[in-house]
């Protein structure tokens, strides 16, 4: 073969390989999209159901979106009678840092439910939201074997650790000492056998009758953070127990999971099935694959009513939306599909393309509501099907909120142990925006702010908030109000750009609050240090008060005037624009804006009539103002109203009567 012939054949072979790869990418990227009939547009296709409600089979795509630190291959079998999972897990971890390591750490989340003395149970009091620990509903996880690929057993090297509170009764975090060192860049593979006693559902995972929610169900490797991740100056493990308020934090990984369930059960899971569910005697085997995700969850029930629809938009190349409905909600599938579609389309437009080919929505039974309203990668749970006519807040808002998590929890992926507001507040902000846009439903922000009685720093660890109520009102509500306050200062167009840049820049990057602050400063061209120091890193709320009104008659040649002296004080954080309305006895009004920086200011107003009353922020534009009771002051008190408090409460009740909280 001549050199020329060789080069020619090599070139042809190279072109064939490139062409084949391009065709594969086109198939991989578009295989989840609906097939379009001649002349049919994407919108029409999106509303066309599959002719058969059968789980579609897919293959992994070639695109790599994350660093994929860990790879899990898990076989798990459900014993529905004993409420147990028996699993075998082969896990490979690639050391992302540089230091030599001699131990690994694992989250064993089911052990949170092993007794009333665990950290989770002590902090939560056996309650999550409105759901209470059922009687005799205990659960746990047991590691039955850990082996290296050389067959060395490490089971005797397991040690439970409690770095957050030292609680000796808590076994949700385990250290495994290794027989060999792992250098930076090296990989280690362990084979782990485990058994889970599923609790009765009240907090995310467990069973309710024949319904199973397997969330945080396998031994999950903790996150080892290299230098620069989340601002770290020295590398190390990020270690936290399972707390009453906390959620989760993990590395992006690859999952290949084989699920063995009774033959009558249907399984919903993260990712997509790689082969058709295969019967094995009276059992059925499901095989799922997912990559570029940081968790894997699944649910199973013989009662699921399954429905599936394809969806595509300009920002979403193609997604199969899968519904696993409780029978009580089987006639509501159109509402679920619509909420999912508007969420996927709009959030992809605002925060970057949804990159996965599936989205599963699980509707638990009413008695499994403790598993509802939760997010996992490519899988969310709605609230339990308590009735056949749920409100918009019960159904659409929940679905939209949890799909919003696919972007901030799922892809941006902050550390929920330490900075939960970066997930919950951002998702709540997006949820409110979409609920107003699609359904005309707005939130009464002044009342929501007024309920925040104990504002605390948004960057403190989740369990440091104390009660679940304080946690929720800060992480969800106050954090959202901070974002809305920023929006009102810079305008909606600038805010949209800021959030879009932040979400796209930090996809699969695990950012911090300071990263968001940095993006905000870059997009607005000014410092936000003072603002973040007050409202993010500290627990400030705005609180402006009309302290006093004094009126003095002034005799002039042209006639009598009155000088009204109004004292206004700042008792909380600063705000650059504080509107104040002054109303005189003849109905004449005067509006002024104060920069809100000083601790107090005095206004001297001269007019032919005395001042009747003064009110700070009459349109309730200061969303972080949580003590409206001192915003209003009446110059002359009626005989029937003897105290300033009564006046202020009257104004507050007028506000309450005008709208609802949610």
Buried (B, 14 or more C-beta within 10 A) or exposed (E): EEEEEEEEEEEEEEEEEEEEEEEEEEEBBBBBBBEEEEEEEBEEBBBBEEEEEEBBEBEBBEEEBBBBBBBBBBBBBBBBEEBBBBBBBBBBBBBBBEBEBEEBBBBBBBBBBBBEEBBBBBBBEBBBBEBBBBEEBBBBBBBEEBBBEEEEEBEEBBEBBBEBEEBEBBBBBBBBEBEEEBEBEEEBEBBBBBBBBBBBBBBBBBBBBBBBBBBBBBBBBBBBBBEEBBEBEEBBBBBBBBBBBBBBBBBBBBBBBBBBBBEEBBBBBBBBBBBEBEEEEEBBBBBBBBBBBBBBBBBBBBBBBBBBBBBBBEBBBBBBBBBBBBBBBBEBBEBBBBBBBBBBBBBBBBBBBBBBBBBBBBBBBBBBBBBBBBBBBBBBBBBBBBEEEBEBBBBBBBBBBBBBBBBBBBBBBBBBBBBBBBBBBBBBBBBBBBBEEBBEBEBBBBBBBBEBEEBBBBBBBBBBBEBBEBBBBBBBBBBBBBBBBBBBBBEEEBBBBBBBBBBBBBBBBBBBBBBBBBBBBEBBEEEBEEBBEBBBBBBBBBBBBBEBBEBEEEEEEEEEBBBBBBBBBBBBBBBEEBBBBBBBBEEEEBEBEBEBEEEEBEBEBEBEBBBBBBBBBBEBBBBBBBBBBBBBBBBEEEEEEEEBEEBBBEBBEEBBEEEEEB
